[in-house]
Amino acid sequence: MKPTALPSTSNAARRALADRPEHLPSLDGLRGLAIVLVLLHNLDVLAPAADRPLAVALLKETLYVGWIGVQLFFVLSGYLITRGLLASRGQPGWMRDFLVKRGLRILPLYWIALLLLTVALPMLGVTLPHPSHFSTAWLWLHLSNWTTPFEPGGGPLPHVWSLSVEEQFYLLWPLLLWRMGLRDVWLLCLVLIAASPLARLLMLNLGLPQEAVYTFTISRIDALAAGAALAVWDAGRALHGATRWRSAHLLRLAIALLLLTAAFSGGFRRLGDAAQIGGYTLLTLSCTGVIAWAVLVDCAHARGALQGGASRLLRGRVLASFGRYSYAIYLFHKPVHDLIGLPLLRQLTGSDSSADPAVAMLYLLASGTLCWAIGWLSWRLIERPALALRRHWLSRPAPSTQAPAPAAPPLDHATSAVARGRADAARRRGFRAPARPSWAILPRARPARSR
């Protein structure tokens, strides 16, 4: 059925959502922080030992904890994807435009990486460790998160399971949001956040491998839904024009939740009953608090407010560059580690690991720098040119044929205050009202009373 034109109040709601800052620099920094954490975990070559000095043991534990960067990525994706969908849905071609944007962002580099790593290099006699026990078709179909736990050694590209989770989210989430209002999206997110730990509990009780509980999409839906819930909260702020939260409160709450996660999961364990049932959700809530804090920081910065040291670090050039190149770094860091880093380390030390912390940190620095350089090159040669193609394929709204509305007469201070109060009340009613069978966010305008 062809969608009908949205009422003027819905247009006003979309304008309120679209008027938010389009680019949030602090989120670039958080994305950079997430990929740095992933590098710390996956490029760790420091040999474990029980009789190490405390400083070395703390360093080993810090490198291990880097796996939480994946959870931060998921919450970020849920927020950014839902934020964009809420601002654009109902517009002509909004679903097509979403798929075009996501396709041009993800597929060109991913296809090139798969062609290089699973086709070209094997033809040259270079193979990745742990050949696939099933088929590389699962990699091409973005379903590898369902097979990786059952592959010997995780398969040739064990790290792309998280991209498969996100791709499945990109395909299903817009279909759910298509005809839902803000209130129903909010309730759906809460249900998914509550259901995910129950699903992990059920899978563990059924005897599924812990690695499967780690990579299955249903196990990560609470992180994606928490990011989506944050986007709904942010949309509500845009419609209401205010928030009761201060950024400092959110940051303190996120730190408290992070400490609670560490205590509950035995020090940020990646696998295990307690860590996987409740620890993942606590970590999700902590990441959500950090992202909410970063969003408020960027909004305050747009108004000219002074920023603290933590926000300046997030908006700094180093983390921002890692965030910009994070996709290529993510795709290629494990092949760089397996095909270049470990062979060189074996020649130098005779082993895949080193007991010397200085050697381990030098390896991490050199490998991370090489991955950053690959990301820099990929951004200029592949990713940015692919994104530039959007201007040829995105829908363009038809130019308006209506005459511009006459300018409203100036209002005195008391009259404008009353008007603002009525508008804010209408927005709050629209946020709380049950969703109509439409994508409109606010209720339809009431018909004029007959005189």
VOGU-3710 file (C-alpha; in Angstrom, 3 decimals, decimal comma):
1> mkptalpsts> 0,000/0,000/0,000  1,360/3,361/-0,964  2,088/5,468/2,124  -0,011/8,553/2,576  1,460/11,969/3,119  2,540/12,639/6,666  0,731/15,384/8,543  2,390/18,651/9,347  3,002/17,681/12,961  4,936/14,631/11,804
11> naarraladr> 6,980/16,824/9,495  7,756/19,038/12,474  8,847/15,978/14,445  11,158/14,858/11,671  12,614/18,354/11,471  13,244/18,291/15,225  15,119/15,001/14,855  17,009/16,177/11,791  18,041/19,433/13,486  20,240/17,534/15,949
21> pehlpsldgl> 23,992/17,657/15,246  24,560/15,347/12,291  28,143/14,536/13,247  29,053/13,647/16,817  32,864/13,810/17,101  32,933/12,152/20,516  31,414/9,019/18,994  34,301/8,907/16,520  36,567/8,874/19,536  34,561/6,088/21,173
31> rglaivlvll> 34,753/4,079/17,957  38,510/4,645/17,979  38,677/3,541/21,619  36,716/0,399/20,756  39,074/-0,631/17,946  42,123/0,070/20,134  40,668/-2,241/22,792  40,105/-4,940/20,165  43,715/-4,593/19,004  44,966/-4,961/22,578
41> hnldvlapaa> 43,061/-8,227/22,912  43,739/-9,831/19,534  47,384/-8,740/19,156  48,369/-9,859/22,646  51,523/-12,037/22,512  52,521/-11,724/26,167  52,991/-15,241/27,529  50,867/-16,062/30,577  52,629/-17,106/33,765  51,505/-17,613/37,355
51> drplavallk> 54,660/-16,298/39,018  54,855/-12,937/37,221  55,379/-9,617/39,046  52,176/-7,754/39,812  52,809/-5,104/37,139  53,211/-7,747/34,422  50,097/-9,593/35,619  48,114/-6,339/35,473  49,410/-5,685/31,961  48,335/-9,152/30,817
61> etlyvgwigv> 44,895/-8,629/32,351  44,560/-5,217/30,670  45,310/-6,728/27,279  42,771/-9,483/27,875  40,023/-7,042/28,855  40,241/-5,472/25,401  37,486/-7,831/24,209  34,922/-5,430/25,686  35,584/-3,153/22,719  33,287/-5,429/20,693
71> qlffvlsgyl> 30,427/-4,714/23,081  31,049/-0,981/22,730  30,898/-1,379/18,940  27,513/-3,102/19,171  25,962/-0,417/21,360  27,364/2,298/19,080  25,883/0,581/16,035  22,481/0,228/17,671  22,483/3,921/18,555  23,712/5,307/15,238
81> itrgllasrg> 21,560/3,077/13,040  18,380/3,763/15,019  19,156/7,484/15,218  19,392/7,692/11,447  16,285/5,590/10,880  14,153/7,681/13,251  15,218/10,870/11,513  14,575/9,622/7,965  11,734/7,098/8,015  8,574/8,135/6,250
91> qpgwmrdflv> 10,522/10,072/3,654  10,373/8,838/0,040  12,801/5,959/-0,486  14,023/5,930/3,106  14,467/2,134/3,216  16,273/2,070/-0,119  18,525/4,932/0,965  19,369/3,133/4,209  20,345/-0,050/2,377  22,394/1,920/-0,172
101> krglrilply> 24,308/3,737/2,577  24,997/0,569/4,543  25,885/-1,398/1,422  28,408/1,162/0,182  29,916/1,448/3,657  30,298/-2,292/4,304  30,347/-4,367/1,132  33,100/-2,968/-1,170  35,926/-3,321/1,340  34,535/-6,567/2,737
111> wialllltva> 34,320/-8,165/-0,709  37,829/-7,011/-1,552  39,109/-8,455/1,735  37,405/-11,798/1,104  38,692/-11,978/-2,480  42,210/-11,212/-1,318  42,283/-13,465/1,746  40,218/-16,472/0,619  40,827/-16,509/-3,148  43,932/-14,611/-4,298
121> lpmlgvtlph> 46,361/-15,541/-1,513  45,531/-19,290/-1,581  46,163/-19,247/-5,345  49,620/-17,881/-4,516  50,224/-20,592/-1,927  49,558/-18,388/1,116  46,799/-19,664/3,378  45,369/-18,402/6,608  45,596/-20,655/9,665  42,637/-22,910/10,417
131> pshfstawlw> 41,007/-23,512/7,014  37,226/-23,526/7,067  35,656/-26,812/8,115  32,376/-25,819/6,475  32,490/-23,361/3,581  33,572/-19,798/2,976  30,029/-19,204/1,715  29,074/-18,414/5,310  31,540/-15,532/5,212  30,043/-14,162/1,994
141> lhlsnwttpf> 26,495/-14,484/3,348  27,324/-12,688/6,632  26,309/-15,742/8,652  29,700/-16,769/9,993  28,750/-15,932/13,583  26,598/-19,097/13,532  29,450/-21,327/12,288  32,592/-19,801/13,847  32,104/-21,528/17,251  32,109/-24,912/15,511
151> epgggplphv> 35,102/-24,245/13,236  38,504/-25,701/14,212  40,353/-22,722/15,643  37,494/-20,427/14,674  38,085/-20,792/10,933  40,182/-18,606/8,638  38,605/-15,272/9,681  37,252/-15,842/13,192  36,938/-12,148/13,986  34,320/-11,264/11,343
161> wslsveeqfy> 31,553/-12,895/13,387  30,750/-9,473/14,861  30,275/-7,981/11,392  27,813/-10,791/10,630  25,813/-9,880/13,736  25,661/-6,252/12,662  24,687/-7,077/9,079  21,795/-9,202/10,310  20,742/-6,294/12,524  20,901/-3,878/9,573
171> llwplllwrm> 18,520/-6,062/7,567  15,935/-6,814/10,257  15,796/-3,689/12,413  14,423/-1,249/9,773  11,558/-3,665/9,071  10,564/-3,542/12,747  10,849/0,240/12,989  8,924/0,873/9,765  5,463/1,220/11,345  6,279/1,793/15,010
181> glrdvwllcl> 6,105/4,977/17,020  8,726/6,071/19,511  6,891/4,616/22,483  6,599/1,173/20,907  10,244/1,187/19,796  11,224/2,027/23,361  9,156/-0,844/24,755  10,541/-3,248/22,147  14,094/-2,317/23,125  13,362/-2,931/26,797
191> vliaasplar> 11,884/-6,345/26,005  14,940/-7,315/23,937  17,346/-6,135/26,635  15,505/-8,243/29,217  15,166/-11,292/26,943  18,794/-11,534/25,847  20,294/-12,719/29,179  17,433/-15,209/29,486  18,274/-16,538/26,027  21,937/-16,915/27,031
201> llmlnlglpq> 20,893/-18,746/30,195  18,760/-21,110/28,132  21,566/-21,796/25,628  24,039/-22,556/28,401  21,562/-24,891/30,091  21,032/-26,673/26,768  24,765/-27,387/26,634  25,726/-25,117/23,741  29,434/-24,200/23,623  30,330/-21,006/25,432
211> eavytftisr> 31,851/-19,666/22,217  28,445/-20,113/20,538  26,788/-18,131/23,320  29,452/-15,487/22,691  28,839/-15,100/18,934  25,176/-15,920/18,283  23,096/-12,902/17,269  20,511/-13,479/19,976  23,288/-13,254/22,555  24,202/-9,749/21,433
221> idalaagaal> 20,748/-8,327/20,860  20,735/-6,583/24,252  23,735/-4,460/23,222  22,136/-3,479/19,907  18,770/-2,841/21,579  20,380/-0,737/24,315  21,950/1,482/21,658  18,573/1,707/19,924  16,874/2,630/23,221  19,440/5,387/23,680
231> avwdagralh> 18,557/6,703/20,213  14,871/6,792/21,214  15,819/8,649/24,398  17,850/11,079/22,326  14,918/11,544/19,954  12,680/12,250/22,922  15,140/14,896/24,086  15,035/16,494/20,644  11,236/16,546/20,652  10,930/17,774/24,242
241> gatrwrsahl> 13,768/20,255/23,941  15,326/19,342/27,303  16,600/16,510/29,485  16,754/15,892/33,218  20,163/14,277/32,943  23,516/15,984/33,183  26,445/14,460/31,357  28,453/14,099/34,589  25,678/11,945/36,079  25,770/9,594/33,112
251> lrlaiallll> 29,541/9,242/33,246  29,469/8,422/36,962  26,712/5,882/36,372  28,684/4,267/33,538  31,801/3,955/35,701  29,780/2,436/38,549  28,228/-0,098/36,176  31,668/-0,932/34,773  32,975/-1,675/38,265  29,878/-3,753/38,980
261> taafsggfrr> 30,491/-5,704/35,770  34,057/-6,460/36,831  32,887/-7,709/40,234  30,001/-9,755/38,833  31,964/-11,434/36,031  35,134/-12,138/37,967  37,229/-9,429/36,332  35,637/-9,011/32,883  35,765/-12,697/31,952  34,767/-13,221/28,324
271> lgdaaqiggy> 33,317/-16,709/28,881  31,604/-18,341/31,836  28,097/-18,600/33,230  28,071/-15,447/35,361  29,906/-13,376/32,753  27,699/-14,451/29,876  24,320/-14,405/31,591  24,475/-11,127/33,492  27,937/-9,722/32,825  27,265/-8,971/29,169
281> tlltlsctgv> 24,132/-6,997/30,025  25,837/-5,021/32,790  28,654/-4,211/30,382  26,055/-3,165/27,808  24,462/-0,736/30,249  27,865/0,718/31,104  28,674/1,250/27,405  25,260/2,849/26,920  25,957/5,290/29,732  29,304/6,234/28,200
291> iawavlvdca> 27,722/6,851/24,787  24,880/8,891/26,331  27,487/10,992/28,122  29,375/11,510/24,854  26,165/12,565/23,073  25,407/15,187/25,739  29,020/16,370/25,604  28,761/16,969/21,863  25,432/18,760/22,255  26,964/20,982/24,935
301> hargalqgga> 30,004/21,627/22,761  27,718/22,681/19,892  26,238/25,304/22,244  29,727/26,581/23,064  30,152/25,000/26,507  33,647/24,276/27,814  34,701/20,629/27,863  36,628/18,560/30,382  39,749/16,484/29,838  37,937/13,225/29,090
311> srllrgrvla> 35,771/14,800/26,390  38,779/16,543/24,838  40,564/13,192/24,686  37,612/11,604/22,867  37,480/14,490/20,410  41,249/14,392/19,897  42,914/13,591/16,605  44,458/10,257/17,638  41,273/8,470/18,671  39,345/10,180/15,871
321> sfgrysyaiy> 41,760/8,787/13,279  41,440/5,280/14,704  37,678/5,722/14,614  37,705/6,869/10,981  39,844/3,928/9,868  38,328/1,411/12,295  36,530/-0,688/9,667  39,655/-1,559/7,660  41,662/-1,990/10,872  39,009/-4,403/12,091
331> lfhkpvhdli> 38,972/-6,430/8,861  42,734/-6,747/8,415  44,241/-6,775/11,908  43,832/-10,535/12,382  45,281/-11,476/8,942  48,179/-9,075/9,592  48,746/-10,799/12,928  48,554/-14,319/11,444  50,422/-13,801/8,150  53,004/-11,145/9,021
341> glpllrqltg> 53,332/-10,571/12,759  53,504/-14,094/14,151  55,953/-15,424/11,505  58,330/-12,553/12,279  57,909/-13,121/16,020  58,751/-16,818/15,579  61,953/-15,903/13,783  62,959/-13,529/16,584  61,891/-15,499/19,645  61,211/-19,014/18,360
351> sdssadpava> 57,657/-18,872/19,698  54,259/-17,314/19,075  54,498/-15,479/22,381  57,084/-13,713/24,493  57,665/-13,637/28,208  59,291/-10,211/27,902  56,705/-7,409/28,341  58,901/-5,019/26,333  58,873/-7,381/23,325  55,100/-7,860/23,631
361> mlyllasgtl> 54,445/-4,114/23,756  56,829/-3,456/20,852  55,003/-6,097/18,840  51,656/-4,514/19,706  52,898/-1,052/18,719  54,394/-2,211/15,410  51,363/-4,328/14,443  48,912/-1,613/15,472  50,816/0,977/13,436  50,766/-1,280/10,387
371> cwaigwlswr> 47,014/-1,835/10,790  46,463/1,926/11,104  48,447/2,467/7,899  46,313/-0,138/6,106  43,224/1,674/7,372  44,575/5,025/6,168  45,253/3,570/2,720  41,913/1,778/2,556  40,015/4,948/3,470  41,563/6,895/0,622
381> lierpalalr> 41,573/4,224/-2,073  38,411/2,205/-1,351  36,083/3,412/1,392  35,828/7,128/0,661  35,450/6,624/-3,139  32,748/4,013/-2,466  30,882/6,395/-0,165  31,055/9,107/-2,825  28,850/6,929/-5,053  25,915/7,601/-2,736
391> rhwlsrpaps> 25,121/10,838/-4,533  24,246/8,836/-7,657  21,940/6,300/-5,976  20,234/8,048/-3,071  16,678/9,266/-3,487  16,311/12,990/-3,877  13,191/14,640/-2,439  11,104/16,402/-5,033  11,334/20,207/-4,897  8,408/21,788/-3,106
401> tqapapaapp> 5,833/23,489/-5,350  4,019/25,237/-2,513  4,389/28,947/-2,029  6,395/29,916/1,033  4,292/30,607/4,082  3,982/34,282/5,060  6,188/35,379/7,907  4,500/35,291/11,291  4,085/38,599/13,086  6,503/39,171/15,962
411> ldhatsavar> 5,294/37,962/19,360  5,895/39,618/22,675  7,776/37,735/25,382  4,688/36,478/27,269  2,940/35,253/24,124  6,031/33,422/22,861  6,514/31,739/26,254  2,940/30,441/26,196  3,422/29,165/22,641  6,599/27,372/23,586
421> gradaarrrg> 4,879/25,779/26,580  2,016/24,509/24,450  4,416/23,118/21,868  6,453/21,316/24,534  3,306/19,831/26,050  2,176/18,593/22,637  5,546/16,952/22,062  5,420/15,184/25,412  1,921/13,907/24,693  3,098/12,658/21,313
431> fraparpswa> 6,009/10,771/22,856  3,801/9,041/25,414  0,833/8,348/23,153  0,425/4,808/21,726  1,725/4,472/18,200  -0,747/4,685/15,328  -0,429/2,215/12,436  1,928/4,624/10,732  5,488/5,764/11,007  4,450/9,214/12,191
441> ilprarpars> 5,975/10,073/15,557  3,582/12,737/16,784  -0,230/12,565/16,678  -2,100/14,060/13,792  -3,119/17,682/14,064  -6,639/18,156/15,369  -9,170/19,464/12,836  -10,244/23,042/13,287  -13,446/23,500/15,253  -16,472/24,592/13,269
451> r> -17,677/27,989/14,265
//
